[in-house]
């Protein structure tokens, strides 16, 4: 009988090396790299979509650049940006709130 195959661990084992003198800077750097990676993937997908639109439908990149959204589209985009900002800033708000809570307990 063979051993069952186990999926790899979600997080690597062992101590994570610290590069900067402050561990919080390491965490911020990690987030920055992740965000940059995701942005690069998004740019590649946008490029692919623009190329497919041009090849298959004749929509030029200039037309895409010149597109002006109507009020409904603009409102949808604003809501999406606000939700993204909330997700990106949540760790900072939680850190701030934790510091405030700890500070109020000392008094």
DSSP file (Angstrom, degrees, kcal/mol; ACC not computed):
  #  RESIDUE AA STRUCTURE BP1 BP2  ACC     N-H-->O    O-->H-N    N-H-->O    O-->H-N    TCO  KAPPA ALPHA  PHI   PSI    X-CA   Y-CA   Z-CA
    1    1 A X              0   0    0      0, 0.0     2,-0.2     0, 0.0     0, 0.0   0.000 360.0 360.0 360.0 135.8    0.0    0.0    0.0
    2    2 A X        -     0   0    0      1,-0.1     2,-0.2     3,-0.0     3,-0.1  -0.569 360.0-101.4 -92.6 156.4    1.4    3.4   -0.9
    3    3 A X        -     0   0    0     -2,-0.2    -1,-0.1     1,-0.1     2,-0.1  -0.491  44.0-105.5 -70.9 142.1    1.3    6.5    1.3
    4    4 A X        -     0   0    0     -2,-0.2     2,-0.5     1,-0.1    -1,-0.1  -0.397  35.9-110.2 -66.9 148.1   -1.4    9.0    0.4
    5    5 A X        -     0   0    0     -2,-0.1     2,-0.4    -3,-0.1    -1,-0.1  -0.674  32.2-153.4 -81.8 127.1   -0.2   12.1   -1.4
    6    6 A X        -     0   0    0     -2,-0.5     3,-0.1     1,-0.0    -3,-0.0  -0.820  18.0-116.3-101.4 139.2   -0.4   15.2    0.8
    7    7 A X        -     0   0    0     -2,-0.4     3,-0.1     1,-0.1    -1,-0.0  -0.354  43.4 -91.6 -67.2 154.9   -0.8   18.6   -0.7
    8    8 A X        -     0   0    0      1,-0.1    -1,-0.1     2,-0.1     4,-0.0  -0.290  53.2 -89.1 -64.0 153.7    2.1   21.0    0.0
    9    9 A X        -     0   0    0      1,-0.1    -1,-0.1    -3,-0.1     3,-0.1  -0.294  27.4-128.9 -63.5 149.6    1.7   23.2    3.1
   10   10 A X  S    S+     0   0    0      1,-0.1     2,-0.4    -3,-0.1    -1,-0.1   0.868  96.7  30.1 -66.7 -35.5    0.0   26.5    2.6
   11   11 A X  S    S-     0   0    0      0, 0.0    -1,-0.1     0, 0.0    -2,-0.0  -0.966  95.7-105.6-124.4 141.2    2.9   28.3    4.3
   12   12 A X        -     0   0    0     -2,-0.4     2,-0.1     1,-0.1     4,-0.1  -0.285  37.3-118.5 -62.6 149.2    6.5   27.3    4.3
   13   13 A X        +     0   0    0      2,-0.1    -1,-0.1    -4,-0.0     2,-0.1  -0.459  69.4  36.1 -83.7 160.4    7.9   25.8    7.5
   14   14 A X  S    S-     0   0    0     -2,-0.1     2,-0.3     2,-0.1    -2,-0.0  -0.200  99.6 -33.3  92.7 177.2   10.7   27.3    9.5
   15   15 A X        -     0   0    0      1,-0.1     2,-0.5    -2,-0.1    -2,-0.1  -0.527  55.1-131.7 -76.3 134.2   11.8   30.8   10.3
   16   16 A X        -     0   0    0     -2,-0.3    -2,-0.1     1,-0.1    -1,-0.1  -0.748  30.3-114.6 -84.7 126.6   11.2   33.4    7.6
   17   17 A X        -     0   0    0     -2,-0.5     2,-0.5     1,-0.1    -1,-0.1  -0.330  22.4-137.7 -64.9 141.9   14.4   35.4    7.1
   18   18 A X        +     0   0    0      1,-0.2     5,-0.1     3,-0.0    -1,-0.1  -0.895  22.6 177.6-102.5 125.3   14.2   39.1    8.1
   19   19 A X        +     0   0    0     -2,-0.5     2,-0.2     3,-0.1    -1,-0.2   0.870  64.2  51.6 -92.5 -46.1   15.8   41.5    5.6
   20   20 A X  S    S-     0   0    0      2,-0.2     6,-0.1     1,-0.1     5,-0.0  -0.524  88.0-114.5 -94.1 161.6   15.1   44.9    7.1
   21   21 A X  S    S+     0   0    0     -2,-0.2     2,-0.5     1,-0.1    -1,-0.1   0.759 105.5  56.3 -66.8 -23.6   15.7   45.9   10.7
   22   22 A X  S >> S-     0   0    0      1,-0.1     4,-1.3     0, 0.0     3,-0.9  -0.947  74.7-148.4-112.6 124.9   12.0   46.2   11.3
   23   23 A X  H 3> S+     0   0    0     -2,-0.5     4,-2.1     1,-0.3     5,-0.2   0.813  98.6  62.5 -60.9 -30.5    9.8   43.2   10.7
   24   24 A X  H 3> S+     0   0    0      1,-0.2     4,-2.4     2,-0.2    -1,-0.3   0.862  99.9  53.3 -64.3 -34.6    6.9   45.5    9.7
   25   25 A X  H <> S+     0   0    0     -3,-0.9     4,-2.7     2,-0.2    -1,-0.2   0.890 106.2  53.3 -67.0 -38.3    9.0   46.8    6.8
   26   26 A X  H  X S+     0   0    0     -4,-1.3     4,-2.5     2,-0.2    -2,-0.2   0.925 110.0  47.8 -59.2 -44.4    9.5   43.2    5.6
   27   27 A X  H  X S+     0   0    0     -4,-2.1     4,-2.2     2,-0.2    -2,-0.2   0.911 112.1  48.8 -64.1 -42.3    5.8   42.7    5.7
   28   28 A X  H  X S+     0   0    0     -4,-2.4     4,-2.3     2,-0.2    -1,-0.2   0.910 111.1  50.7 -63.3 -42.0    5.2   46.0    3.8
   29   29 A X  H  X S+     0   0    0     -4,-2.7     4,-2.5     2,-0.2    -2,-0.2   0.918 108.5  52.2 -61.3 -44.3    7.8   45.0    1.2
   30   30 A X  H  X S+     0   0    0     -4,-2.5     4,-2.4     1,-0.2    -2,-0.2   0.925 110.8  47.5 -57.8 -45.5    6.2   41.6    0.8
   31   31 A X  H  X S+     0   0    0     -4,-2.2     4,-2.7     1,-0.2    -1,-0.2   0.888 110.3  52.7 -62.7 -39.1    2.8   43.3    0.1
   32   32 A X  H  X S+     0   0    0     -4,-2.3     4,-2.3     2,-0.2    -2,-0.2   0.906 110.5  47.0 -63.4 -43.1    4.5   45.7   -2.3
   33   33 A X  H  X S+     0   0    0     -4,-2.5     4,-2.3     2,-0.2    -2,-0.2   0.909 112.8  49.5 -66.2 -42.4    6.0   42.8   -4.3
   34   34 A X  H  X S+     0   0    0     -4,-2.4     4,-2.5     2,-0.2    -2,-0.2   0.929 112.0  48.1 -62.1 -45.2    2.7   40.9   -4.4
   35   35 A X  H  X S+     0   0    0     -4,-2.7     4,-2.3     1,-0.2    -2,-0.2   0.905 111.3  50.5 -62.7 -42.1    0.9   44.0   -5.6
   36   36 A X  H  X S+     0   0    0     -4,-2.3     4,-2.1     2,-0.2    -1,-0.2   0.893 110.5  49.8 -62.5 -40.1    3.5   44.6   -8.3
   37   37 A X  H  X S+     0   0    0     -4,-2.3     4,-2.1     2,-0.2    -2,-0.2   0.929 111.4  47.9 -64.2 -46.4    3.2   41.0   -9.4
   38   38 A X  H  X S+     0   0    0     -4,-2.5     4,-2.3     1,-0.2    -2,-0.2   0.883 110.9  52.1 -62.6 -37.9   -0.6   41.2   -9.6
   39   39 A X  H  X S+     0   0    0     -4,-2.3     4,-2.6     2,-0.2    -1,-0.2   0.896 107.2  52.2 -65.5 -40.3   -0.3   44.5  -11.5
   40   40 A X  H  X S+     0   0    0     -4,-2.1     4,-2.1     2,-0.2    -1,-0.2   0.908 110.3  48.5 -61.8 -41.8    2.1   43.0  -14.1
   41   41 A X  H  X S+     0   0    0     -4,-2.1     4,-2.3     2,-0.2    -2,-0.2   0.916 110.8  50.9 -64.1 -42.8   -0.4   40.1  -14.6
   42   42 A X  H  X S+     0   0    0     -4,-2.3     4,-2.6     1,-0.2    -2,-0.2   0.912 108.8  51.3 -62.0 -42.5   -3.3   42.6  -15.0
   43   43 A X  H  X S+     0   0    0     -4,-2.6     4,-2.6     1,-0.2    -1,-0.2   0.908 109.5  50.5 -61.6 -41.2   -1.2   44.6  -17.6
   44   44 A X  H  X S+     0   0    0     -4,-2.1     4,-2.3     2,-0.2    -1,-0.2   0.910 111.4  47.9 -62.6 -41.6   -0.5   41.4  -19.6
   45   45 A X  H  X S+     0   0    0     -4,-2.3     4,-2.6     2,-0.2    -2,-0.2   0.905 111.3  50.1 -67.0 -40.5   -4.2   40.5  -19.6
   46   46 A X  H  X S+     0   0    0     -4,-2.6     4,-2.7     2,-0.2     5,-0.2   0.926 110.4  50.6 -62.1 -43.8   -5.2   44.0  -20.7
   47   47 A X  H  X S+     0   0    0     -4,-2.6     4,-2.4     1,-0.2    -2,-0.2   0.918 110.5  49.7 -59.4 -43.7   -2.7   43.9  -23.5
   48   48 A X  H  X S+     0   0    0     -4,-2.3     4,-2.6     1,-0.2    -2,-0.2   0.930 111.4  48.4 -60.7 -46.4   -4.1   40.5  -24.6
   49   49 A X  H  X S+     0   0    0     -4,-2.6     4,-2.6     1,-0.2    -2,-0.2   0.912 111.3  49.9 -62.2 -43.0   -7.6   41.9  -24.6
   50   50 A X  H  X S+     0   0    0     -4,-2.7     4,-2.1     1,-0.2    -1,-0.2   0.908 111.9  48.3 -63.2 -40.7   -6.7   45.0  -26.5
   51   51 A X  H  X S+     0   0    0     -4,-2.4     4,-2.8    -5,-0.2    -2,-0.2   0.910 112.4  48.2 -65.8 -41.8   -4.9   42.9  -29.1
   52   52 A X  H  X S+     0   0    0     -4,-2.6     4,-2.8     2,-0.2     5,-0.5   0.900 110.5  51.7 -66.2 -39.8   -7.8   40.5  -29.5
   53   53 A X  H  X>S+     0   0    0     -4,-2.6     4,-2.0    -5,-0.2     6,-1.5   0.915 113.0  45.1 -61.1 -42.1  -10.2   43.4  -29.8
   54   54 A X  H  X5S+     0   0    0     -4,-2.1     4,-0.9     4,-0.3    -2,-0.2   0.933 117.1  44.1 -68.3 -44.7   -8.1   44.9  -32.6
   55   55 A X  H  <5S+     0   0    0     -4,-2.8    -2,-0.2    -5,-0.2    -1,-0.2   0.914 126.6  27.8 -66.4 -43.4   -7.6   41.6  -34.4
   56   56 A X  H  <5S+     0   0    0     -4,-2.8    -3,-0.2    -5,-0.2    -2,-0.2   0.797 136.3  20.9 -94.5 -30.4  -11.2   40.3  -34.2
   57   57 A X  H  <5S-     0   0    0     -4,-2.0    -3,-0.2    -5,-0.5    -2,-0.1   0.503  94.2-119.3-119.6  -6.4  -13.3   43.5  -34.1
   58   58 A X     << +     0   0    0     -4,-0.9     2,-0.6    -5,-0.8    -4,-0.3   0.652  57.3 152.4  77.5  14.2  -11.1   46.2  -35.5
   59   59 A X        -     0   0    0     -6,-1.5    -1,-0.3    -7,-0.1    -2,-0.1  -0.691  35.4-144.2 -79.9 121.6  -11.2   48.2  -32.2
   60   60 A X     >  -     0   0    0     -2,-0.6     4,-1.7    -3,-0.1     5,-0.1  -0.426  18.9-119.2 -86.2 160.7   -8.0   50.3  -32.1
   61   61 A X  H  > S+     0   0    0      1,-0.2     4,-2.8     2,-0.2     5,-0.2   0.835 115.7  59.3 -64.5 -31.9   -5.9   51.1  -29.1
   62   62 A X  H  > S+     0   0    0      2,-0.2     4,-2.1     1,-0.2    -1,-0.2   0.904 103.8  50.5 -63.0 -40.5   -6.5   54.8  -29.8
   63   63 A X  H  > S+     0   0    0      2,-0.2     4,-0.6     1,-0.2    -1,-0.2   0.894 111.0  49.0 -63.6 -39.1  -10.3   54.2  -29.6
   64   64 A X  H >< S+     0   0    0     -4,-1.7     3,-0.9     1,-0.2    -2,-0.2   0.927 111.6  49.0 -64.6 -44.4   -9.7   52.5  -26.2
   65   65 A X  H 3< S+     0   0    0     -4,-2.8    -2,-0.2     1,-0.2    -1,-0.2   0.851 113.4  47.2 -62.4 -34.6   -7.5   55.4  -25.0
   66   66 A X  H 3< S+     0   0    0     -4,-2.1    -1,-0.2    -5,-0.2    -2,-0.2   0.493  82.7 125.7 -87.4  -4.1  -10.2   57.9  -26.1
   67   67 A X    <<  -     0   0    0     -3,-0.9     2,-0.5    -4,-0.6    -3,-0.1  -0.314  43.8-161.0 -60.6 132.5  -13.1   56.0  -24.5
   68   68 A X        -     0   0    0     -2,-0.0    -1,-0.1     0, 0.0    -2,-0.1  -0.965  14.8-136.1-116.5 114.6  -15.2   58.2  -22.2
   69   69 A X        -     0   0    0     -2,-0.5     2,-0.0     1,-0.1     0, 0.0  -0.358  16.5-123.2 -70.2 148.9  -17.3   56.2  -19.7
   70   70 A X     >  -     0   0    0      1,-0.1     4,-2.7    -2,-0.0     5,-0.2  -0.246  38.5 -89.7 -78.7 178.3  -20.9   57.3  -19.1
   71   71 A X  H  > S+     0   0    0      1,-0.2     4,-2.5     2,-0.2     5,-0.2   0.873 126.2  51.1 -61.0 -39.5  -22.1   58.1  -15.6
   72   72 A X  H  > S+     0   0    0      2,-0.2     4,-2.1     1,-0.2    -1,-0.2   0.927 113.0  44.7 -65.6 -44.5  -23.2   54.5  -14.8
   73   73 A X  H  > S+     0   0    0      2,-0.2     4,-2.4     1,-0.2    -2,-0.2   0.915 113.2  51.5 -64.7 -43.1  -19.8   53.1  -15.9
   74   74 A X  H  X S+     0   0    0     -4,-2.7     4,-2.5     1,-0.2    -2,-0.2   0.907 109.8  49.3 -61.2 -42.6  -18.0   55.8  -14.0
   75   75 A X  H  X S+     0   0    0     -4,-2.5     4,-2.2     2,-0.2    -1,-0.2   0.897 110.5  50.7 -64.0 -40.2  -20.0   55.1  -10.8
   76   76 A X  H  X S+     0   0    0     -4,-2.1     4,-2.1     2,-0.2    -2,-0.2   0.913 111.7  47.6 -63.5 -42.5  -19.3   51.3  -11.1
   77   77 A X  H  X S+     0   0    0     -4,-2.4     4,-2.6     2,-0.2    -2,-0.2   0.903 110.1  52.0 -65.5 -41.5  -15.5   52.0  -11.5
   78   78 A X  H  X S+     0   0    0     -4,-2.5     4,-2.4     1,-0.2    -1,-0.2   0.912 110.0  49.3 -61.6 -41.6  -15.5   54.4   -8.6
   79   79 A X  H  X S+     0   0    0     -4,-2.2     4,-2.2     2,-0.2    -1,-0.2   0.898 111.1  49.6 -63.8 -40.8  -17.2   51.7   -6.4
   80   80 A X  H  X S+     0   0    0     -4,-2.1     4,-2.2     2,-0.2    -2,-0.2   0.906 111.8  48.3 -65.4 -41.2  -14.6   49.1   -7.5
   81   81 A X  H  X S+     0   0    0     -4,-2.6     4,-2.6     2,-0.2    -2,-0.2   0.898 111.0  50.7 -65.1 -40.6  -11.7   51.4   -6.8
   82   82 A X  H  X S+     0   0    0     -4,-2.4     4,-2.1     2,-0.2    -2,-0.2   0.907 110.8  48.8 -64.1 -41.4  -13.2   52.3   -3.3
   83   83 A X  H  X S+     0   0    0     -4,-2.2     4,-2.1     2,-0.2    -1,-0.2   0.899 111.4  49.8 -65.6 -40.1  -13.6   48.5   -2.5
   84   84 A X  H  X S+     0   0    0     -4,-2.2     4,-2.8     2,-0.2     5,-0.2   0.921 109.7  50.9 -63.5 -44.1  -10.0   47.9   -3.7
   85   85 A X  H  X S+     0   0    0     -4,-2.6     4,-2.3     1,-0.2    -2,-0.2   0.895 108.6  52.6 -61.1 -39.7   -8.7   50.7   -1.5
   86   86 A X  H  X S+     0   0    0     -4,-2.1     4,-1.1     2,-0.2    -1,-0.2   0.926 112.0  45.1 -61.4 -44.7  -10.6   49.3    1.5
   87   87 A X  H  < S+     0   0    0     -4,-2.1     4,-0.5     1,-0.2     3,-0.3   0.916 114.9  47.6 -66.0 -43.0   -9.0   45.9    1.0
   88   88 A X  H  < S+     0   0    0     -4,-2.8     4,-0.3     1,-0.2     3,-0.3   0.863 117.2  41.6 -67.4 -35.7   -5.5   47.3    0.5
   89   89 A X  H  X S+     0   0    0     -4,-2.3     4,-2.3    -5,-0.2     3,-0.4   0.560  88.3  93.0 -90.8  -8.6   -5.7   49.6    3.5
   90   90 A X  H  X S+     0   0    0     -4,-1.1     4,-2.9    -3,-0.3     5,-0.2   0.900  83.8  51.6 -54.4 -46.8   -7.3   47.1    5.9
   91   91 A X  H  > S+     0   0    0     -4,-0.5     4,-2.2    -3,-0.3    -1,-0.2   0.886 111.0  48.9 -59.9 -35.8   -4.1   45.8    7.4
   92   92 A X  H  > S+     0   0    0     -3,-0.4     4,-2.5    -4,-0.3    -1,-0.2   0.902 112.1  47.9 -69.5 -40.1   -2.9   49.3    8.1
   93   93 A X  H  X S+     0   0    0     -4,-2.3     4,-3.1     2,-0.2     5,-0.2   0.914 112.3  49.7 -65.4 -42.0   -6.3   50.2    9.7
   94   94 A X  H  X S+     0   0    0     -4,-2.9     4,-2.4    -5,-0.2    -2,-0.2   0.910 111.5  48.7 -63.6 -41.1   -6.1   47.0   11.8
   95   95 A X  H  X S+     0   0    0     -4,-2.2     4,-2.3    -5,-0.2    -2,-0.2   0.938 114.0  46.3 -62.2 -46.8   -2.6   47.8   12.9
   96   96 A X  H  X S+     0   0    0     -4,-2.5     4,-2.5     1,-0.2    -2,-0.2   0.932 113.3  48.6 -61.1 -46.7   -3.6   51.4   13.8
   97   97 A X  H  X S+     0   0    0     -4,-3.1     4,-2.7     1,-0.2    -1,-0.2   0.881 110.2  51.9 -63.6 -37.9   -6.7   50.2   15.7
   98   98 A X  H  X S+     0   0    0     -4,-2.4     4,-2.7    -5,-0.2    -1,-0.2   0.916 110.5  48.3 -63.4 -43.1   -4.7   47.6   17.6
   99   99 A X  H  X S+     0   0    0     -4,-2.3     4,-2.4     2,-0.2    -2,-0.2   0.894 112.1  48.9 -63.9 -39.8   -2.1   50.3   18.6
  100  100 A X  H  X S+     0   0    0     -4,-2.5     4,-2.2     2,-0.2    -2,-0.2   0.925 112.1  48.7 -65.5 -43.7   -4.9   52.6   19.7
  101  101 A X  H  X S+     0   0    0     -4,-2.7     4,-1.3     2,-0.2    -2,-0.2   0.926 112.7  47.5 -62.6 -45.2   -6.6   49.8   21.7
  102  102 A X  H  X S+     0   0    0     -4,-2.7     4,-1.1     1,-0.2     3,-0.2   0.907 111.7  51.3 -61.9 -41.2   -3.3   48.8   23.4
  103  103 A X  H  X S+     0   0    0     -4,-2.4     4,-0.7     1,-0.2     3,-0.2   0.869 108.2  50.9 -64.8 -36.9   -2.6   52.5   24.2
  104  104 A X  H  < S+     0   0    0     -4,-2.2    -1,-0.2     1,-0.2    -2,-0.2   0.760 105.4  57.2 -74.1 -23.1   -6.0   53.0   25.8
  105  105 A X  H  < S+     0   0    0     -4,-1.3    -1,-0.2    -3,-0.2    -2,-0.2   0.797 100.0  58.8 -74.6 -28.8   -5.5   49.9   28.0
  106  106 A X  H  <        0   0    0     -4,-1.1    -1,-0.2     1,-0.2    -2,-0.2   0.798 360.0 360.0 -70.7 -27.9   -2.3   51.3   29.5
  107  107 A X     <        0   0    0     -4,-0.7    -1,-0.2    -3,-0.1    -2,-0.1   0.451 360.0 360.0 -81.7 360.0   -4.1   54.4   30.8
